[in-house]
């Protein structure tokens, strides 16, 4: 498996390009603000063809360039139905700080031409790769993660965690659609049962692993010590 990741835009959102190898079809995950140029660079350098754009959740820092990237490469966009409205109305999910940052700009938003909806535990076969979808609400109502088999370096899977889980932290729940109790249920039901060797590729910051977070992340430690 080939994975290229890079932070993009003012929020440093990690965008990932995933393929079976050079010269193949590929999947783009979370192309946020200013990510289109980075996607184009990776695609040209490795002779890739994007066929799908996966969105972990509908916040603007993760989906700003979904329509441009999907349109450029005639790719299908995938998002959970609970967050689909944010593709055309991202202001509904923004914080006051983000809204203030964007004031004065002229922005238009629209769904890509081809949008398909994600479901919990769905298995997607895309670009020769298999992704398992886990619905993990809490950060937003439609937050999801994507897990893909990875049989190298003693790693069983990689998980694209969006803003569910970070190295040493978890996603905020104070934005529209967020709920802390729901976030804790998602972490308990969808993260804690996973194998320690799974590599976590988050929406922001450095990569980590389930084992590392289980042992050191204060939020997961609290859940482990007090599942209730």
C-alpha positions in Angstrom: 0.0 0.0 0.0 1.2 3.5 -0.9 0.1 6.3 1.5 1.2 10.0 1.0 0.0 12.5 3.6 0.5 16.2 4.0 -0.9 19.0 6.1 -2.8 21.6 4.2 -4.3 25.0 4.8 -4.4 27.3 7.9 -5.7 24.5 10.1 -2.9 22.1 9.1 -5.4 19.4 8.2 -3.9 16.2 7.1 -4.9 15.1 3.6 -4.0 11.5 2.5 -3.6 9.9 -0.9 -3.8 6.1 -0.8 -3.1 3.6 -3.6 -1.9 0.1 -4.1 1.2 1.5 -5.6 2.6 4.0 -8.3 0.7 4.1 -11.5 -2.5 3.0 -10.0 -6.0 4.4 -9.2 -6.1 6.1 -5.8 -8.3 7.4 -3.1 -8.1 10.9 -1.6 -9.1 11.4 2.1 -10.0 14.7 3.6 -8.9 17.3 1.0 -9.3 20.5 3.1 -8.4 24.1 2.3 -5.4 24.5 0.0 -5.1 20.7 -0.4 -5.9 20.5 -4.2 -2.4 21.6 -5.2 -0.8 18.9 -2.9 -3.1 16.3 -4.3 -2.1 17.2 -7.8 1.6 17.1 -6.9 1.3 13.6 -5.4 -0.9 12.4 -8.3 1.6 13.6 -11.0 4.7 12.4 -9.2 3.4 8.9 -8.7 1.2 8.7 -11.9 -2.0 8.1 -10.0 -5.6 8.5 -10.9 -8.1 9.6 -8.1 -11.3 7.7 -8.4 -12.8 8.4 -4.9 -12.7 11.2 -2.3 -13.5 10.0 1.3 -14.6 12.5 3.9 -14.2 11.7 7.6 -16.6 14.5 8.5 -18.2 17.6 7.1 -16.2 20.4 8.8 -14.8 22.9 6.3 -11.2 22.2 7.2 -11.6 18.7 6.0 -13.9 19.1 3.0 -13.0 22.6 1.5 -11.5 21.0 -1.7 -13.8 18.0 -2.0 -15.8 19.4 -4.9 -12.7 20.8 -6.8 -10.7 17.5 -6.4 -13.7 15.3 -7.2 -14.5 17.5 -10.2 -11.0 17.6 -11.5 -10.6 13.9 -11.6 -14.2 12.9 -12.1 -14.1 11.1 -8.8 -16.9 10.0 -6.5 -17.3 11.7 -3.1 -18.3 9.7 0.0 -19.7 11.2 3.2 -22.0 10.0 6.0 -25.6 11.2 5.5 -25.7 13.0 8.8 -22.9 15.4 7.6 -23.9 15.6 3.9 -25.7 18.9 4.3 -22.3 20.5 5.3 -21.0 19.9 1.8 -23.2 22.7 0.5 -23.6 24.6 3.8 -20.4 24.3 5.8 -21.2 27.4 7.8 -23.7 25.2 9.7 -20.8 23.4 11.3 -18.4 26.2 11.9 -17.2 27.7 15.2 -17.3 31.5 15.7 -13.5 31.6 15.3 -13.7 29.9 11.9 -16.5 32.1 10.8 -14.6 35.2 11.8 -11.5 33.9 9.9 -13.6 33.6 6.7 -15.4 36.9 7.0 -14.6 39.2 4.1 -14.1 36.4 1.7 -16.4 35.4 -1.1 -17.0 31.6 -1.1 -19.4 29.4 -2.8 -20.1 25.8 -1.9 -21.8 23.0 -3.8 -21.9 19.2 -3.7 -19.7 17.3 -6.1 -21.6 15.8 -9.1 -21.4 12.3 -7.7 -21.9 11.9 -3.9 -22.5 8.6 -2.2 -23.4 8.0 1.4 -21.5 6.0 4.0 -23.0 3.5 6.5 -21.6 2.0 9.7 -19.5 -1.1 9.0 -19.8 -0.7 5.3 -16.9 -2.3 3.3 -15.8 -0.2 0.3 -13.8 -1.6 -2.5 -12.1 1.4 -4.1 -9.0 1.6 -6.3 -8.1 -2.0 -5.5 -8.2 -1.2 -1.7 -10.7 -2.2 1.0 -11.9 0.2 3.5 -14.1 -0.6 6.5 -16.3 2.4 7.6 -17.0 3.0 11.3 -19.6 5.6 12.2 -18.0 7.5 15.2 -20.3 10.4 16.0 -19.3 12.9 18.7 -17.1 15.4 16.9 -19.9 15.7 14.4 -23.1 13.6 13.9 -21.7 12.1 10.8 -18.1 11.5 11.7 -16.6 8.3 10.5 -13.2 6.5 10.4 -11.8 4.4 7.6 -9.7 1.2 8.3 -7.7 -0.5 5.6 -5.7 -3.8 5.8 -1.9 -3.2 5.9 0.3 -6.2 5.9 3.7 -4.6 6.3 6.0 -3.7 9.3 3.9 -5.9 11.7 0.9 -3.6 11.2 -2.5 -5.2 10.6 -4.4 -2.1 9.6 -4.2 1.6 9.2 -7.0 3.8 10.5 -7.8 7.2 9.1 -9.3 8.7 12.2 -10.3 12.2 11.1 -11.0 14.2 14.3 -12.0 11.3 16.4 -8.6 10.4 17.8 -5.3 12.3 17.8 -1.9 11.5 19.3 -2.5 12.3 23.0 -6.0 13.8 22.5 -9.4 13.5 21.0 -11.6 15.7 18.9 -13.4 18.7 20.3 -17.2 18.4 20.9 -18.2 22.1 21.4 -19.1 22.8 17.7 -22.5 22.4 16.2 -23.4 18.7 16.0 -20.8 17.8 18.6 -21.6 15.9 21.8 -19.0 14.8 24.4 -21.0 11.8 25.8 -21.5 10.5 22.2 -17.8 11.0 21.6 -16.9 8.8 24.6 -19.3 6.1 23.4 -17.6 6.1 20.0 -14.2 5.8 21.6 -15.4 3.0 23.8 -17.2 1.1 21.1 -15.1 1.7 18.1 -11.5 2.5 19.3 -10.9 0.5 22.5 -11.7 -2.9 20.9 -9.1 -2.4 18.1 -5.7 -4.1 18.0 -2.7 -2.3 19.4 -0.7 -2.6 16.2 -3.1 -0.5 14.2 -1.5 2.7 12.9 -3.6 5.8 13.4 -3.4 8.5 10.7 -5.3 11.4 12.3 -6.9 14.5 10.8 -4.3 16.8 12.5 -0.8 16.2 13.9 1.5 13.2 13.9 0.6 9.5 13.3 0.3 7.3 16.3 -1.0 3.8 17.1 -3.9 2.3 19.0 -1.5 0.7 21.5 0.3 4.0 22.2 -3.0 5.8 22.7 -4.4 3.1 24.9 -1.3 3.3 27.1 -0.9 7.1 27.2 -3.9 9.0 25.9 -5.6 10.5 29.0 -9.1 10.2 27.5 -8.7 6.6 26.7 -7.1 5.9 30.0 -10.1 7.3 31.8 -12.4 5.1 29.7 -10.3 2.0 30.4 -10.3 2.7 34.1 -14.0 3.6 34.3 -15.9 2.2 31.4 -19.1 3.7 32.7 
